[in-house]
């Protein structure tokens, strides 16, 4: 069975959009894997102090992205094959998968917008708790002091920052110079770690949001084309 005219044009347009969708799935998967293993993020999110792990909300989002990218590649291949074979069954399955994916993406987008600052806020809270412990003069246990100092130094060297603000940055650098502590990088950094943390995670979240918006537009076109092609195959008099 074959389609003709405008429906045939839609068939190849659907194949093209599905190929783009398949590539987009590969890009999402690749970006998610990069975010999962990015040096700065990994070094911060794998920190642990006194049994308290750094907030892993960001990793939860990344793992969801990995799953979405893999599913997109499978669905994209299904759509390409269904369009070329002109199979109503495959196209119907493809349309159903797209609807589910689109609904999940909209729900994830709403949740992400409502919690867009959660990741950076949780990480800032974790940093502040570590910083306060490191600056506590009553912390007499040398092992605990060493552990706290190591975690704080990872923050400072990874993000090229020092302290919670200008005042705390100057104070920490002063104690380093006096030999009381060894927490800031060798270079003189006066940039607040709060702003560095917000920059690191906010930039990554906006990157994810832009990718999700582009994919959503492609999915809308695919849903329209798949239904039109499905109807065209059903009504086609050519066998």
N, C-alpha and C positions, 0 to 999 in steps of 0.2 A: 504494500500500500504506500502511496506517495502523495504529498501535498503539492499544490501548484500556486502560482501567483504570489500574492501578498503573504499568504501563510508560509510559503517556502522561504520568503525573505525573513519572516519572523523566526523560522526554524534556525537559520544561520545566525541571526542576531542573538537568539537564546543560547546557541552554542558558544558564541563569542563572549557573552556576559558570564556564562558558566565557567569558561576558561579563565576570565578575569577573576571570578569568585574563587576558583581553585587556587590561582596564584595568590590572591589576597589571604586565603587560608594558610598558605605556606609562609607568607610574610608575617601574619599574626603569630603563627607557631614559632617562627624564627625570632621575632621581637620578644615574645614571652620567654623563650629559652635564654635570650640575651639578658633580659631583666633578671631572670632567676640566677644567672651566674655572673652578673656585672660586679666587678671587684669592689667598688665603693659600697654598694647596697649589701652585698654578701658579708663584707667585713663588719658592717654595723648590725645587721639583723641576726647574725650568728653569735653576737655577744651574750654573755650570761654572767650574772653576779648574784651570789648568795642564793642560787637556785631560781632566780628570777630571769626569765628569758626576755630578750628585746621583743617588742611588739611584732607579731607576725601577720598583721592584717594585710600588709602589702603582698606577702607571699601567697596568701589565700587568693587574692585577686589574680596574681600571676599564674597560679595553678589552674584557675578557671579559664584564663586566656589560653593556656596550653591545650586544654580539653576542647575549647571552642575552635581553635585553629585546626586541630586534628579532624574534628567533625566537619568543619567547612570544606576541607580537602576531600573528604569522602562524599559529602553531598554535592560538591562541585563536579566530581567525576561522574556521579549518578546522573546529574542533570545533563552533562555533555553526552553521555552514552544514550540517555533517553531521548534527547533531541535528534541525534543522528539516526537512531533506530526507529524514531517516530512511534515510540511505545507509550500508549495511554497509561498503562500500569506504572511504568517507571516515572513518567511525568507527574502522575497523581501522587506517587510516593515522594517525589522530589518537592512538589508543592507543599505537601503536609510537613515535611522536614523544614522547609523554609519558614512556614508559619510558626512552627515551634521555636526555631532559632530566632526569628524576628521578635517574638513575644519575650523570649529570654533576654535578648539584647536590650529591649526597651526597659524591662524590669531591672536589669543590671545597670543601665544608664541612669534610671531614676534613683536607684540605691546609691550609685557612685556619686551622683550630684549632691545627694543629701549628706553623704559622708566624705566628701572630697577633702576635707581638712583633718579627718580622723587620724590618718596614717602619720602625718607630720606632728600632730598634737600628741599622739601616744609616744612617738619617738622623742619629742622634746621633754615630755614628762619623765621618761626613762633617763634621758641625759641629765636632767635637773637632779633626780634622785642620786645618781652616781656622783655628780659634781658636789652636791651637798655633803655626801659621805666623805669624799676626798678632802673637803675643806674643813671637816669636823676635827678640831684639835684633840677631842677626847678619844679618838680612834687609836687605841694603844696597841692592839694586836697587829704585829708586823706583817703576818700573812694576809690578813684582811686588808691592811693598808696597801700592800703590794698589789693585790687583786683589783682593788678599786682604782688605784693609779694606772694599772695596765689598761683597764676598760676605758677610762677617761682619755688616756693617751691615744688609743685607737681612734676614738672620735676626733680628737684634735688633728692627728696626722692624716686621717682619711679625708677630712673635710677642709683641712687647712684653716682651722679656726681656733679660737681659744676663749673659753668663758661664756657666760649667759648673756653678757652685754658688755658695753665699754668699760664700766667700772670693774666688773669681775674679771674681765680680760686683763686689765692693767694690774690688778691685784695678783692674779695667777702668774703673770710674767715676772712680777716683782719677787714673789716667793721662789720662783725658779732661779732668778739671778742671785738671790741670797742663799741658795742651796737648800732651802727648806723643802722644796718639792721639785719634781721633774715631770711636768705634765704637758706643757706646751711644746710645739715643734721647735726645732732649732731656729727657724726664721721668726721674725717678729710679726705675729698675726694679731690684729686687733678686731677682726671681723667676728661678730657674734655667731656662735654655733647654732643658735635658734634660727637665724636667717639662712644659714647654710643648709640646715635640715629641711626647711620649707622649700628652698630652691630645688634641692635634690629630688624630693618626692613629688612636689607639685608639678615640676616639668614632666616627669614620667607619666603622671596621671593625665595631663593635658594631651600628651602624645597618644595615650590609649584612647582618650575621648575622640580625637580627630579620626583615628583609624576606625573606631566603631561607627562614626557618622557616615564615613565614605562607604563602609560595608553595608550599612542599613539602606542607603540609596540604591546600591547595586541589587540588593535583595528585593526591593520594591519592584524594580524593572523586571527582575527574573520571575517574580510571582505573576505579574501581568502577562509577560510573554509565554510562560508555561501554560497558563489557562487558555490564552488565545490559541496557542498551538494545539493544545489538547482538544479544544472545540473544533479546530480546523481539521484535525485527523479524523474525528468522529463523523464530521459532515462531508468529508472528501469523497467524491464519487469515483476516484481513481483507484484501481486495485491492480 
